């Protein structure tokens, strides 16, 4: 089990590193920018429905907020997965103790 998890972890790390190594001069833009370009190509007179309430002062702060959002979401998901597994483990150990 540990060996399988280690192999999966290494594959994820490789998937994250390889594009950066092979595409050194590439720009990794977000989906928002790509969508805006596509919409502009289709309809030149398109106007957005609304504007951002607050725009971060720099790209670094925007990235930081995005990462914080991802970390908080990961913690919440990890907590519930751990809680569910622990609850399931506790219930199954009670079942084994009864028999």
N, CA and C atoms as an extended XYZ file, in Angstrom:
297
Properties=species:S:1:pos:R:3:atomname:S:1:resname:S:1:resid:I:1 pbc="F F F"
N         0.831       -1.199        0.000 N   UNK     1
C         0.000        0.000        0.000 CA  UNK     1
C         0.870        1.255        0.000 C   UNK     1
N         1.898        1.255        0.846 N   UNK     2
C         2.791        2.409        0.916 CA  UNK     2
C         3.554        2.583       -0.392 C   UNK     2
N         3.967        1.477       -0.991 N   UNK     3
C         4.702        1.539       -2.261 CA  UNK     3
C         3.813        2.117       -3.365 C   UNK     3
N         2.554        1.703       -3.385 N   UNK     4
C         1.605        2.208       -4.383 CA  UNK     4
C         1.402        3.712       -4.212 C   UNK     4
N         1.251        4.173       -2.969 N   UNK     5
C         1.071        5.600       -2.704 CA  UNK     5
C         2.313        6.395       -3.095 C   UNK     5
N         3.490        5.842       -2.842 N   UNK     6
C         4.735        6.516       -3.197 CA  UNK     6
C         4.858        6.656       -4.711 C   UNK     6
N         4.507        5.619       -5.436 N   UNK     7
C         4.548        5.662       -6.903 CA  UNK     7
C         3.568        6.712       -7.427 C   UNK     7
N         2.354        6.741       -6.887 N   UNK     8
C         1.369        7.747       -7.304 CA  UNK     8
C         1.853        9.159       -6.992 C   UNK     8
N         2.462        9.340       -5.845 N   UNK     9
C         2.992       10.650       -5.463 CA  UNK     9
C         4.078       11.101       -6.434 C   UNK     9
N         4.990       10.191       -6.768 N   UNK    10
C         6.060       10.528       -7.702 CA  UNK    10
C         5.514       10.861       -9.086 C   UNK    10
N         4.473       10.165       -9.520 N   UNK    11
C         3.853       10.478      -10.806 CA  UNK    11
C         3.230       11.877      -10.806 C   UNK    11
N         2.600       12.242       -9.722 N   UNK    12
C         2.006       13.580       -9.614 CA  UNK    12
C         3.094       14.645       -9.651 C   UNK    12
N         4.185       14.404       -8.934 N   UNK    13
C         5.298       15.357       -8.935 CA  UNK    13
C         5.867       15.495      -10.343 C   UNK    13
N         6.037       14.381      -11.045 N   UNK    14
C         6.539       14.433      -12.421 CA  UNK    14
C         5.602       15.194      -13.339 C   UNK    14
N         4.300       14.969      -13.187 N   UNK    15
C         3.323       15.686      -14.005 CA  UNK    15
C         3.362       17.186      -13.746 C   UNK    15
N         3.717       17.584      -12.548 N   UNK    16
C         3.796       19.000      -12.224 CA  UNK    16
C         5.102       19.617      -12.716 C   UNK    16
N         6.194       18.875      -12.703 N   UNK    17
C         7.507       19.419      -13.040 CA  UNK    17
C         7.804       19.361      -14.537 C   UNK    17
N         7.421       18.302      -15.209 N   UNK    18
C         7.783       18.120      -16.617 CA  UNK    18
C         7.350       19.264      -17.534 C   UNK    18
N         6.128       19.764      -17.448 N   UNK    19
C         5.759       20.874      -18.330 CA  UNK    19
C         6.638       22.116      -18.123 C   UNK    19
N         7.013       22.371      -16.890 N   UNK    20
C         7.853       23.530      -16.606 CA  UNK    20
C         9.246       23.341      -17.207 C   UNK    20
N         9.767       22.111      -17.140 N   UNK    21
C        11.099       21.845      -17.689 CA  UNK    21
C        11.126       21.905      -19.211 C   UNK    21
N        10.105       21.358      -19.849 N   UNK    22
C        10.099       21.284      -21.304 CA  UNK    22
C         9.583       22.555      -21.975 C   UNK    22
N         8.820       23.338      -21.268 N   UNK    23
C         8.243       24.561      -21.832 CA  UNK    23
C         8.761       25.775      -21.066 C   UNK    23
N        10.067       25.993      -21.101 N   UNK    24
C        10.693       27.039      -20.291 CA  UNK    24
C        10.222       28.446      -20.656 C   UNK    24
N         9.988       28.717      -21.938 N   UNK    25
C         9.609       30.060      -22.358 CA  UNK    25
C         8.098       30.246      -22.485 C   UNK    25
N         7.338       29.248      -22.112 N   UNK    26
C         5.886       29.325      -22.266 CA  UNK    26
C         5.272       30.176      -21.162 C   UNK    26
N         4.173       30.824      -21.509 N   UNK    27
C         3.408       31.561      -20.509 CA  UNK    27
C         2.240       30.696      -20.063 C   UNK    27
N         2.108       30.541      -18.772 N   UNK    28
C         1.021       29.747      -18.233 CA  UNK    28
C        -0.074       30.695      -17.753 C   UNK    28
N        -0.934       31.092      -18.668 N   UNK    29
C        -2.013       32.014      -18.341 CA  UNK    29
C        -3.222       31.268      -17.804 C   UNK    29
N        -4.102       32.023      -17.230 N   UNK    30
C        -5.305       31.428      -16.672 CA  UNK    30
C        -6.408       31.259      -17.700 C   UNK    30
N        -7.423       30.547      -17.311 N   UNK    31
C        -8.566       30.304      -18.186 CA  UNK    31
C        -9.366       31.579      -18.425 C   UNK    31
N        -9.340       32.500      -17.473 N   UNK    32
C       -10.085       33.751      -17.638 CA  UNK    32
C        -9.575       34.538      -18.839 C   UNK    32
N        -8.259       34.638      -18.958 N   UNK    33
C        -7.677       35.371      -20.074 CA  UNK    33
C        -7.977       34.717      -21.406 C   UNK    33
N        -7.905       33.385      -21.445 N   UNK    34
C        -8.222       32.652      -22.677 CA  UNK    34
C        -9.690       32.842      -23.060 C   UNK    34
N       -10.567       32.799      -22.076 N   UNK    35
C       -12.002       32.977      -22.348 CA  UNK    35
C       -12.286       34.384      -22.866 C   UNK    35
N       -11.632       35.367      -22.286 N   UNK    36
C       -11.824       36.750      -22.729 CA  UNK    36
C       -11.378       36.924      -24.183 C   UNK    36
N       -10.250       36.319      -24.539 N   UNK    37
C        -9.772       36.397      -25.926 CA  UNK    37
C       -10.758       35.726      -26.884 C   UNK    37
N       -11.266       34.559      -26.494 N   UNK    38
C       -12.206       33.836      -27.360 CA  UNK    38
C       -13.499       34.629      -27.553 C   UNK    38
N       -13.991       35.231      -26.483 N   UNK    39
C       -15.230       36.017      -26.578 CA  UNK    39
C       -15.013       37.239      -27.461 C   UNK    39
N       -13.866       37.880      -27.313 N   UNK    40
C       -13.560       39.062      -28.127 CA  UNK    40
C       -13.469       38.703      -29.612 C   UNK    40
N       -12.920       37.531      -29.915 N   UNK    41
C       -12.847       37.084      -31.314 CA  UNK    41
C       -14.237       36.842      -31.893 C   UNK    41
N       -15.128       36.301      -31.076 N   UNK    42
C       -16.478       35.972      -31.551 CA  UNK    42
C       -17.343       37.229      -31.665 C   UNK    42
N       -17.325       38.045      -30.611 N   UNK    43
C       -18.172       39.253      -30.587 CA  UNK    43
C       -17.340       40.442      -30.124 C   UNK    43
N       -16.942       41.282      -31.070 N   UNK    44
C       -16.087       42.430      -30.740 CA  UNK    44
C       -16.770       43.436      -29.824 C   UNK    44
N       -18.093       43.562      -29.902 N   UNK    45
C       -18.812       44.566      -29.121 CA  UNK    45
C       -19.310       44.053      -27.769 C   UNK    45
N       -18.829       42.873      -27.353 N   UNK    46
C       -19.270       42.299      -26.075 CA  UNK    46
C       -18.815       43.169      -24.911 C   UNK    46
N       -19.726       43.410      -23.978 N   UNK    47
C       -19.398       44.123      -22.751 CA  UNK    47
C       -19.737       43.220      -21.568 C   UNK    47
N       -18.826       43.095      -20.600 N   UNK    48
C       -19.090       42.243      -19.427 CA  UNK    48
C       -20.325       42.707      -18.661 C   UNK    48
N       -20.981       41.776      -18.003 N   UNK    49
C       -22.181       42.086      -17.223 CA  UNK    49
C       -21.859       42.898      -15.987 C   UNK    49
N       -20.683       42.637      -15.405 N   UNK    50
C       -20.290       43.351      -14.191 CA  UNK    50
C       -18.771       43.408      -14.118 C   UNK    50
N       -18.279       44.274      -13.268 N   UNK    51
C       -16.844       44.411      -13.045 CA  UNK    51
C       -16.498       43.865      -11.668 C   UNK    51
N       -15.224       43.577      -11.469 N   UNK    52
C       -14.772       43.058      -10.181 CA  UNK    52
C       -15.008       44.094       -9.086 C   UNK    52
N       -15.401       43.619       -7.914 N   UNK    53
C       -15.607       44.509       -6.769 CA  UNK    53
C       -14.265       45.045       -6.281 C   UNK    53
N       -13.272       44.151       -6.215 N   UNK    54
C       -11.932       44.519       -5.753 CA  UNK    54
C       -10.923       43.776       -6.597 C   UNK    54
N        -9.915       44.454       -7.037 N   UNK    55
C        -8.863       43.823       -7.820 CA  UNK    55
C        -7.579       43.869       -7.001 C   UNK    55
N        -6.911       42.716       -6.814 N   UNK    56
C        -5.676       42.697       -6.030 CA  UNK    56
C        -4.638       43.651       -6.633 C   UNK    56
N        -3.811       44.255       -5.774 N   UNK    57
C        -2.838       45.228       -6.257 CA  UNK    57
C        -1.746       44.639       -7.159 C   UNK    57
N        -1.489       43.329       -7.061 N   UNK    58
C        -0.459       42.731       -7.911 CA  UNK    58
C        -0.811       41.285       -8.226 C   UNK    58
N        -0.128       40.746       -9.213 N   UNK    59
C        -0.333       39.348       -9.592 CA  UNK    59
C         0.087       38.389       -8.499 C   UNK    59
N         1.105       38.787       -7.725 N   UNK    60
C         1.575       37.916       -6.637 CA  UNK    60
C         0.504       37.766       -5.566 C   UNK    60
N        -0.163       38.854       -5.235 N   UNK    61
C        -1.221       38.794       -4.220 CA  UNK    61
C        -2.400       37.992       -4.748 C   UNK    61
N        -2.703       38.159       -6.019 N   UNK    62
C        -3.775       37.372       -6.625 CA  UNK    62
C        -3.445       35.884       -6.565 C   UNK    62
N        -2.191       35.529       -6.852 N   UNK    63
C        -1.758       34.130       -6.769 CA  UNK    63
C        -1.823       33.630       -5.332 C   UNK    63
N        -1.402       34.477       -4.387 N   UNK    64
C        -1.451       34.092       -2.978 CA  UNK    64
C        -2.880       33.787       -2.542 C   UNK    64
N        -3.818       34.635       -2.920 N   UNK    65
C        -5.217       34.412       -2.552 CA  UNK    65
C        -5.764       33.136       -3.190 C   UNK    65
N        -5.357       32.872       -4.434 N   UNK    66
C        -5.789       31.655       -5.104 CA  UNK    66
C        -5.245       30.425       -4.377 C   UNK    66
N        -3.969       30.480       -3.978 N   UNK    67
C        -3.360       29.361       -3.268 CA  UNK    67
C        -4.014       29.168       -1.902 C   UNK    67
N        -4.284       30.263       -1.203 N   UNK    68
C        -4.962       30.159        0.097 CA  UNK    68
C        -6.331       29.509       -0.047 C   UNK    68
N        -7.044       29.886       -1.095 N   UNK    69
C        -8.354       29.282       -1.347 CA  UNK    69
C        -8.205       27.778       -1.583 C   UNK    69
N        -7.212       27.379       -2.361 N   UNK    70
C        -6.986       25.962       -2.637 CA  UNK    70
C        -6.595       25.213       -1.367 C   UNK    70
N        -5.748       25.825       -0.533 N   UNK    71
C        -5.316       25.176        0.707 CA  UNK    71
C        -6.498       24.991        1.659 C   UNK    71
N        -7.305       26.023        1.822 N   UNK    72
C        -8.466       25.921        2.714 CA  UNK    72
C        -9.421       24.839        2.218 C   UNK    72
N        -9.673       24.810        0.921 N   UNK    73
C       -10.534       23.767        0.359 CA  UNK    73
C        -9.954       22.376        0.571 C   UNK    73
N        -8.638       22.238        0.392 N   UNK    74
C        -7.985       20.940        0.591 CA  UNK    74
C        -8.069       20.489        2.042 C   UNK    74
N        -7.898       21.420        2.958 N   UNK    75
C        -8.005       21.083        4.389 CA  UNK    75
C        -9.409       20.600        4.709 C   UNK    75
N       -10.409       21.293        4.202 N   UNK    76
C       -11.800       20.902        4.474 CA  UNK    76
C       -12.091       19.520        3.888 C   UNK    76
N       -11.704       19.308        2.642 N   UNK    77
C       -11.935       18.007        2.004 CA  UNK    77
C       -11.172       16.913        2.738 C   UNK    77
N        -9.901       17.179        3.078 N   UNK    78
C        -9.094       16.193        3.807 CA  UNK    78
C        -9.688       15.858        5.165 C   UNK    78
N       -10.196       16.866        5.851 N   UNK    79
C       -10.817       16.630        7.156 CA  UNK    79
C       -12.007       15.694        7.022 C   UNK    79
N       -12.885       15.962        6.062 N   UNK    80
C       -14.076       15.134        5.923 CA  UNK    80
C       -13.744       13.720        5.445 C   UNK    80
N       -12.739       13.580        4.593 N   UNK    81
C       -12.324       12.235        4.185 CA  UNK    81
C       -11.760       11.489        5.383 C   UNK    81
N       -10.900       12.150        6.165 N   UNK    82
C       -10.339       11.515        7.360 CA  UNK    82
C       -11.405       11.187        8.385 C   UNK    82
N       -12.336       12.096        8.575 N   UNK    83
C       -13.425       11.873        9.526 CA  UNK    83
C       -14.267       10.668        9.112 C   UNK    83
N       -14.595       10.608        7.817 N   UNK    84
C       -15.416        9.504        7.316 CA  UNK    84
C       -14.679        8.179        7.437 C   UNK    84
N       -13.398        8.175        7.082 N   UNK    85
C       -12.618        6.931        7.188 CA  UNK    85
C       -12.483        6.497        8.646 C   UNK    85
N       -12.243        7.474        9.536 N   UNK    86
C       -12.135        7.145       10.952 CA  UNK    86
C       -13.450        6.615       11.510 C   UNK    86
N       -14.547        7.208       11.107 N   UNK    87
C       -15.859        6.759       11.553 CA  UNK    87
C       -16.137        5.346       11.042 C   UNK    87
N       -15.792        5.115        9.769 N   UNK    88
C       -15.989        3.788        9.173 CA  UNK    88
C       -15.108        2.749        9.881 C   UNK    88
N       -13.870        3.131       10.180 N   UNK    89
C       -12.948        2.226       10.866 CA  UNK    89
C       -13.450        1.908       12.273 C   UNK    89
N       -13.964        2.927       12.953 N   UNK    90
C       -14.491        2.739       14.306 CA  UNK    90
C       -15.702        1.805       14.277 C   UNK    90
N       -16.603        2.011       13.306 N   UNK    91
C       -17.796        1.166       13.192 CA  UNK    91
C       -17.432       -0.270       12.845 C   UNK    91
N       -16.453       -0.437       11.949 N   UNK    92
C       -16.093       -1.804       11.557 CA  UNK    92
C       -15.367       -2.525       12.707 C   UNK    92
N       -14.612       -1.784       13.525 N   UNK    93
C       -13.962       -2.444       14.669 CA  UNK    93
C       -14.995       -2.829       15.722 C   UNK    93
N       -16.076       -2.058       15.859 N   UNK    94
C       -17.153       -2.431       16.780 CA  UNK    94
C       -17.846       -3.687       16.299 C   UNK    94
N       -18.034       -3.801       14.962 N   UNK    95
C       -18.684       -4.980       14.391 CA  UNK    95
C       -17.837       -6.227       14.649 C   UNK    95
N       -16.523       -6.111       14.522 N   UNK    96
C       -15.637       -7.251       14.749 CA  UNK    96
C       -15.620       -7.632       16.226 C   UNK    96
N       -15.761       -6.647       17.118 N   UNK    97
C       -15.746       -6.933       18.551 CA  UNK    97
C       -17.016       -7.663       18.980 C   UNK    97
N       -18.136       -7.431       18.302 N   UNK    98
C       -19.399       -8.083       18.645 CA  UNK    98
C       -19.373       -9.559       18.295 C   UNK    98
N       -18.665       -9.921       17.240 N   UNK    99
C       -18.661      -11.310       16.784 CA  UNK    99
C       -17.667      -12.080       17.500 C   UNK    99
